[in-house]
Amino acid sequence: MTDLFKKHRKVGNTLNLLLLVSVLLPLLVLSYFNHPSAADDYGYIDTVFKFGWLEAMHYYYTGWTGRYFGILLNHSNPLLFHSVIGFKVLPVILLLWLVAAFYGLARHLTPTLSRLAHLGFAGVLYFLLILKMPSVAGFFYWMAAFVTYTIPSILTFGWIIVVLRWYRLDTNTMRILTGILAGFLVFAIIGSSEASLLTILILIAGYCGYRILFHRTIDGLMIGVVAAAALGCLLYFTAPGLDVRLGGNPLGGNIPASFLNAFQMLGILTLDWITKTPLLLFTAVWLLVLSRITPQARARFEVPFWYIFLLYVGILAAQLFTSYYGIGIDPTEREVNLVYLFFLVGWFYVVGVLFHWTSKKREMPKLSSVSQYILLALLGLQVIVSLYRSSSVRIIYTDLLSGKAAAYDAELYHRYDLIKSSSEPIVYVPALQNRPQSLYIDDLNENPDHWWNKLMAGYFGKKAIHLQEENAND
């Protein structure tokens, strides 16, 4: 039988990299046209200018939320230094950082594969993620959102990598430094959002439970991670602002209904992600790759399937649970972004665990060369169809190639010039005519007393900012 994996693995890895480039490159270019959003981005820095950096963070911690790390990042956004350029640079860092996180996970889970294969695997994950991402803007470009969801997600993957590395270190000094890093990551993740808090707590419980149940041991890293989690939870749950935030949502707080809704939504989303992407065909190729790796090299998949499956489902359901419990409604698109990201990463790991467990019990059937060619042909066809049907990919390329993103960029720079050049306390600016969906979240409101208008006016030192349409009607 011809082994296509060995014969064409470099070609396959190269094609995977092309998939990565097909979605990453336009996202990097779009970053050049990104701007701070009227939704929240200006508000954090307006508060800093009025009360000072530390007092502004204290104001949010005591009056609105327990997300202490998110508060720190949002109140340190580039507008603190009057920099719009920073909002163009941060998405680039975020986009590449996610590639590095995927690469790092692949590197530590399948160490015997080549670096090109690991980068190719990162390309597949990235491609699948963008295909069904509900809100590209909310994941990469809107700082108030990516601080809450994207950054803690990447930090969570970083924590997993750090934990895996800790057990391979030889010197106590490196173990101590790596353990400190692991503890900091836990502390930061817990302070970013409710969804990230539940995610890392479940992962820590699963990690410690696995070490205790199956290895019969407790080590320094476990103790340090639990201590960091305890400190983070103490700061989060004792935040005065947490009660204010939860108390302002009368539809939330129903635990049984929240659990039920979370699992129902997870079933709906899972069906959509499986049937409307090439996920299953990529999974079949993943199984071919795993079958060519020796059992010793698959040591990272040596976990009881039932154990990892419960953790996987538990994490996804918990991420959806926060929306139903907190505000009593279906999760927003930016929250679904988070769930889909962990769904994809967890999917390939769970499949790997299942394959490793099954292969130890019985010899896995091998595909003939004809069957492998058919599989690859079907995969190629579905990739093309999925690209054509993907609304997120279509939006990314349309905004870029139509010039809408560039026009949006020019309009906002023109608006800044109008505001800065006016000596009047009340400024009138034109409404945005170009609103690229890949970048745009919200804009000023026709009502000058709207929260977004007040926050932007405060940031620029103005009494009020009006849209010209309203002025014309007057």
HUFEN-V727570 format. One record per residue. N is the residue number from 0. PHI is phi as a letter, one per 30 degrees, with the letter a starting at -180 (999 if undefined). OMEGA is omega in whole degrees, -180 to 180 (* if undefined). Layout:
# HUFEN-V727570
n=N phi=PHI omega=OMEGA
n=N phi=PHI omega=OMEGA
This chain:
# HUFEN-V727570
n=0 phi=999 omega=177
n=1 phi=d omega=179
n=2 phi=c omega=-178
n=3 phi=d omega=180
n=4 phi=d omega=-179
n=5 phi=d omega=-174
n=6 phi=d omega=-173
n=7 phi=b omega=-175
n=8 phi=d omega=178
n=9 phi=d omega=177
n=10 phi=d omega=179
n=11 phi=d omega=178
n=12 phi=d omega=178
n=13 phi=d omega=178
n=14 phi=d omega=176
n=15 phi=d omega=177
n=16 phi=d omega=177
n=17 phi=d omega=175
n=18 phi=d omega=178
n=19 phi=d omega=-179
n=20 phi=d omega=-176
n=21 phi=d omega=179
n=22 phi=c omega=-177
n=23 phi=d omega=-176
n=24 phi=e omega=179
n=25 phi=d omega=177
n=26 phi=d omega=177
n=27 phi=d omega=179
n=28 phi=d omega=179
n=29 phi=d omega=179
n=30 phi=e omega=-180
n=31 phi=d omega=-177
n=32 phi=c omega=-177
n=33 phi=d omega=179
n=34 phi=b omega=172
n=35 phi=d omega=-179
n=36 phi=c omega=174
n=37 phi=d omega=179
n=38 phi=d omega=171
n=39 phi=i omega=-173
n=40 phi=e omega=178
n=41 phi=d omega=-174
n=42 phi=d omega=-179
n=43 phi=d omega=-176
n=44 phi=d omega=173
n=45 phi=e omega=178
n=46 phi=d omega=178
n=47 phi=d omega=-179
n=48 phi=d omega=-178
n=49 phi=d omega=-171
n=50 phi=c omega=-174
n=51 phi=j omega=-172
n=52 phi=d omega=-178
n=53 phi=d omega=-178
n=54 phi=d omega=178
n=55 phi=d omega=179
n=56 phi=d omega=177
n=57 phi=d omega=180
n=58 phi=d omega=-180
n=59 phi=d omega=-178
n=60 phi=d omega=-179
n=61 phi=c omega=-174
n=62 phi=c omega=-176
n=63 phi=b omega=-171
n=64 phi=a omega=176
n=65 phi=c omega=-177
n=66 phi=d omega=-171
n=67 phi=d omega=180
n=68 phi=d omega=175
n=69 phi=d omega=177
n=70 phi=d omega=180
n=71 phi=e omega=-177
n=72 phi=d omega=-178
n=73 phi=d omega=179
n=74 phi=d omega=176
n=75 phi=c omega=-176
n=76 phi=d omega=-172
n=77 phi=e omega=178
n=78 phi=d omega=175
n=79 phi=e omega=179
n=80 phi=c omega=180
n=81 phi=h omega=-177
n=82 phi=c omega=170
n=83 phi=d omega=180
n=84 phi=e omega=-180
n=85 phi=e omega=179
n=86 phi=d omega=174
n=87 phi=c omega=-179
n=88 phi=d omega=-177
n=89 phi=e omega=178
n=90 phi=d omega=178
n=91 phi=d omega=178
n=92 phi=d omega=-178
n=93 phi=d omega=-179
n=94 phi=d omega=-179
n=95 phi=d omega=179
n=96 phi=d omega=178
n=97 phi=d omega=175
n=98 phi=e omega=-180
n=99 phi=d omega=179
n=100 phi=d omega=178
n=101 phi=d omega=180
n=102 phi=d omega=-180
n=103 phi=d omega=178
n=104 phi=d omega=179
n=105 phi=d omega=-178
n=106 phi=d omega=-177
n=107 phi=d omega=-180
n=108 phi=d omega=180
n=109 phi=b omega=-172
n=110 phi=d omega=-177
n=111 phi=d omega=177
n=112 phi=d omega=-177
n=113 phi=d omega=177
n=114 phi=d omega=178
n=115 phi=d omega=178
n=116 phi=d omega=179
n=117 phi=d omega=178
n=118 phi=d omega=176
n=119 phi=d omega=177
n=120 phi=d omega=175
n=121 phi=d omega=179
n=122 phi=d omega=178
n=123 phi=d omega=179
n=124 phi=d omega=-179
n=125 phi=d omega=-180
n=126 phi=d omega=180
n=127 phi=d omega=-180
n=128 phi=d omega=-177
n=129 phi=d omega=-179
n=130 phi=e omega=-174
n=131 phi=c omega=179
n=132 phi=d omega=-177
n=133 phi=d omega=-176
n=134 phi=b omega=177
n=135 phi=d omega=-180
n=136 phi=d omega=-177
n=137 phi=d omega=-178
n=138 phi=c omega=-174
n=139 phi=c omega=-167
n=140 phi=c omega=180
n=141 phi=d omega=-171
n=142 phi=d omega=-180
n=143 phi=e omega=180
n=144 phi=c omega=-176
n=145 phi=d omega=172
n=146 phi=d omega=-176
n=147 phi=d omega=-173
n=148 phi=b omega=-173
n=149 phi=d omega=-178
n=150 phi=d omega=178
n=151 phi=d omega=176
n=152 phi=d omega=179
n=153 phi=d omega=177
n=154 phi=d omega=178
n=155 phi=d omega=176
n=156 phi=d omega=177
n=157 phi=d omega=178
n=158 phi=d omega=178
n=159 phi=e omega=180
n=160 phi=d omega=-180
n=161 phi=d omega=179
n=162 phi=d omega=179
n=163 phi=d omega=-179
n=164 phi=d omega=-174
n=165 phi=e omega=-177
n=166 phi=d omega=177
n=167 phi=c omega=-177
n=168 phi=d omega=-176
n=169 phi=c omega=-174
n=170 phi=c omega=178
n=171 phi=d omega=180
n=172 phi=d omega=180
n=173 phi=d omega=178
n=174 phi=d omega=180
n=175 phi=d omega=-180
n=176 phi=d omega=179
n=177 phi=d omega=177
n=178 phi=d omega=177
n=179 phi=d omega=178
n=180 phi=d omega=179
n=181 phi=d omega=179
n=182 phi=d omega=178
n=183 phi=d omega=180
n=184 phi=d omega=177
n=185 phi=d omega=-179
n=186 phi=e omega=-179
n=187 phi=d omega=-178
n=188 phi=d omega=-180
n=189 phi=d omega=-178
n=190 phi=d omega=-177
n=191 phi=c omega=-180
n=192 phi=a omega=179
n=193 phi=d omega=-179
n=194 phi=d omega=179
n=195 phi=d omega=177
n=196 phi=e omega=-180
n=197 phi=d omega=-179
n=198 phi=d omega=-177
n=199 phi=d omega=178
n=200 phi=d omega=177
n=201 phi=d omega=178
n=202 phi=d omega=179
n=203 phi=d omega=178
n=204 phi=d omega=179
n=205 phi=d omega=180
n=206 phi=d omega=-180
n=207 phi=d omega=178
n=208 phi=d omega=179
n=209 phi=d omega=-180
n=210 phi=d omega=-178
n=211 phi=d omega=-175
n=212 phi=d omega=-171
n=213 phi=c omega=177
n=214 phi=c omega=178
n=215 phi=h omega=-177
n=216 phi=b omega=172
n=217 phi=b omega=-177
n=218 phi=c omega=-176
n=219 phi=d omega=-180
n=220 phi=d omega=179
n=221 phi=e omega=-179
n=222 phi=d omega=-180
n=223 phi=d omega=-180
n=224 phi=d omega=179
n=225 phi=d omega=178
n=226 phi=d omega=179
n=227 phi=d omega=178
n=228 phi=d omega=180
n=229 phi=d omega=179
n=230 phi=d omega=179
n=231 phi=d omega=179
n=232 phi=d omega=178
n=233 phi=d omega=179
n=234 phi=d omega=-178
n=235 phi=d omega=-172
n=236 phi=d omega=176
n=237 phi=c omega=179
n=238 phi=d omega=178
n=239 phi=e omega=-178
n=240 phi=d omega=-179
n=241 phi=d omega=179
n=242 phi=d omega=179
n=243 phi=d omega=-178
n=244 phi=d omega=-180
n=245 phi=d omega=-179
n=246 phi=d omega=-179
n=247 phi=d omega=-179
n=248 phi=b omega=-176
n=249 phi=d omega=-179
n=250 phi=d omega=-178
n=251 phi=c omega=175
n=252 phi=j omega=-179
n=253 phi=c omega=-174
n=254 phi=d omega=-179
n=255 phi=e omega=-180
n=256 phi=d omega=180
n=257 phi=d omega=177
n=258 phi=d omega=-180
n=259 phi=d omega=180
n=260 phi=d omega=-180
n=261 phi=d omega=-179
n=262 phi=d omega=177
n=263 phi=d omega=179
n=264 phi=d omega=179
n=265 phi=d omega=177
n=266 phi=d omega=180
n=267 phi=d omega=-179
n=268 phi=d omega=-179
n=269 phi=d omega=178
n=270 phi=e omega=180
n=271 phi=d omega=-178
n=272 phi=d omega=-179
n=273 phi=d omega=-173
n=274 phi=d omega=-174
n=275 phi=c omega=174
n=276 phi=b omega=176
n=277 phi=d omega=-174
n=278 phi=e omega=-176
n=279 phi=d omega=179
n=280 phi=d omega=174
n=281 phi=d omega=178
n=282 phi=d omega=178
n=283 phi=d omega=178
n=284 phi=d omega=177
n=285 phi=e omega=177
n=286 phi=d omega=176
n=287 phi=d omega=179
n=288 phi=d omega=-179
n=289 phi=d omega=-179
n=290 phi=d omega=180
n=291 phi=c omega=179
n=292 phi=c omega=-179
n=293 phi=d omega=178
n=294 phi=e omega=179
n=295 phi=d omega=-180
n=296 phi=d omega=177
n=297 phi=c omega=-174
n=298 phi=d omega=-179
n=299 phi=d omega=178
n=300 phi=c omega=-179
n=301 phi=d omega=-179
n=302 phi=b omega=176
n=303 phi=e omega=-175
n=304 phi=e omega=-178
n=305 phi=d omega=-178
n=306 phi=d omega=-177
n=307 phi=d omega=179
n=308 phi=d omega=178
n=309 phi=d omega=177
n=310 phi=d omega=-179
n=311 phi=d omega=-179
n=312 phi=d omega=-179
n=313 phi=d omega=180
n=314 phi=d omega=-179
n=315 phi=d omega=180
n=316 phi=d omega=180
n=317 phi=d omega=179
n=318 phi=d omega=176
n=319 phi=d omega=-178
n=320 phi=e omega=-175
n=321 phi=d omega=180
n=322 phi=d omega=-179
n=323 phi=d omega=-180
n=324 phi=d omega=-176
n=325 phi=d omega=-176
n=326 phi=b omega=172
n=327 phi=i omega=-180
n=328 phi=b omega=176
n=329 phi=e omega=-179
n=330 phi=d omega=177
n=331 phi=d omega=-180
n=332 phi=d omega=-180
n=333 phi=d omega=176
n=334 phi=d omega=176
n=335 phi=d omega=173
n=336 phi=e omega=-178
n=337 phi=d omega=-178
n=338 phi=d omega=-179
n=339 phi=d omega=178
n=340 phi=e omega=-179
n=341 phi=d omega=175
n=342 phi=d omega=-178
n=343 phi=d omega=-178
n=344 phi=d omega=180
n=345 phi=d omega=-179
n=346 phi=e omega=-177
n=347 phi=d omega=178
n=348 phi=d omega=180
n=349 phi=d omega=177
n=350 phi=d omega=177
n=351 phi=d omega=178
n=352 phi=d omega=180
n=353 phi=d omega=179
n=354 phi=d omega=-178
n=355 phi=d omega=180
n=356 phi=d omega=-178
n=357 phi=d omega=-176
n=358 phi=d omega=178
n=359 phi=d omega=-178
n=360 phi=c omega=-179
n=361 phi=a omega=178
n=362 phi=d omega=-177
n=363 phi=d omega=179
n=364 phi=d omega=-179
n=365 phi=c omega=-180
n=366 phi=d omega=174
n=367 phi=d omega=180
n=368 phi=d omega=178
n=369 phi=d omega=180
n=370 phi=d omega=178
n=371 phi=d omega=177
n=372 phi=d omega=179
n=373 phi=d omega=179
n=374 phi=d omega=-179
n=375 phi=d omega=178
n=376 phi=d omega=178
n=377 phi=d omega=179
n=378 phi=d omega=179
n=379 phi=e omega=180
n=380 phi=d omega=-178
n=381 phi=d omega=176
n=382 phi=d omega=180
n=383 phi=d omega=180
n=384 phi=d omega=-179
n=385 phi=d omega=177
n=386 phi=d omega=-179
n=387 phi=d omega=-176
n=388 phi=d omega=-175
n=389 phi=d omega=179
n=390 phi=d omega=-179
n=391 phi=d omega=178
n=392 phi=d omega=179
n=393 phi=d omega=180
n=394 phi=d omega=-179
n=395 phi=e omega=-177
n=396 phi=d omega=179
n=397 phi=d omega=180
n=398 phi=d omega=-177
n=399 phi=d omega=-173
n=400 phi=d omega=179
n=401 phi=d omega=-177
n=402 phi=i omega=-178
n=403 phi=d omega=180
n=404 phi=d omega=179
n=405 phi=d omega=179
n=406 phi=d omega=176
n=407 phi=e omega=178
n=408 phi=d omega=-179
n=409 phi=d omega=180
n=410 phi=d omega=-178
n=411 phi=d omega=176
n=412 phi=d omega=176
n=413 phi=d omega=178
n=414 phi=d omega=179
n=415 phi=e omega=-180
n=416 phi=d omega=179
n=417 phi=d omega=-177
n=418 phi=d omega=-176
n=419 phi=d omega=-177
n=420 phi=d omega=-179
n=421 phi=d omega=176
n=422 phi=c omega=-179
n=423 phi=d omega=178
n=424 phi=d omega=177
n=425 phi=c omega=-175
n=426 phi=c omega=176
n=427 phi=c omega=-179
n=428 phi=b omega=179
n=429 phi=d omega=174
n=430 phi=d omega=179
n=431 phi=d omega=177
n=432 phi=c omega=180
n=433 phi=c omega=-178
n=434 phi=b omega=-178
n=435 phi=d omega=-176
n=436 phi=d omega=-180
n=437 phi=d omega=-178
n=438 phi=c omega=-169
n=439 phi=d omega=175
n=440 phi=c omega=-179
n=441 phi=a omega=-179
n=442 phi=b omega=175
n=443 phi=e omega=-178
n=444 phi=c omega=177
n=445 phi=d omega=176
n=446 phi=d omega=-177
n=447 phi=d omega=178
n=448 phi=d omega=177
n=449 phi=d omega=-175
n=450 phi=e omega=-179
n=451 phi=d omega=180
n=452 phi=d omega=-179
n=453 phi=d omega=-178
n=454 phi=d omega=180
n=455 phi=d omega=178
n=456 phi=d omega=179
n=457 phi=d omega=180
n=458 phi=d omega=-178
n=459 phi=d omega=178
n=460 phi=i omega=180
n=461 phi=c omega=178
n=462 phi=d omega=-179
n=463 phi=a omega=173
n=464 phi=b omega=180
n=465 phi=c omega=169
n=466 phi=d omega=-174
n=467 phi=d omega=179
n=468 phi=e omega=180
n=469 phi=d omega=-180
n=470 phi=d omega=179
n=471 phi=d omega=-180
n=472 phi=d omega=179
n=473 phi=d omega=*
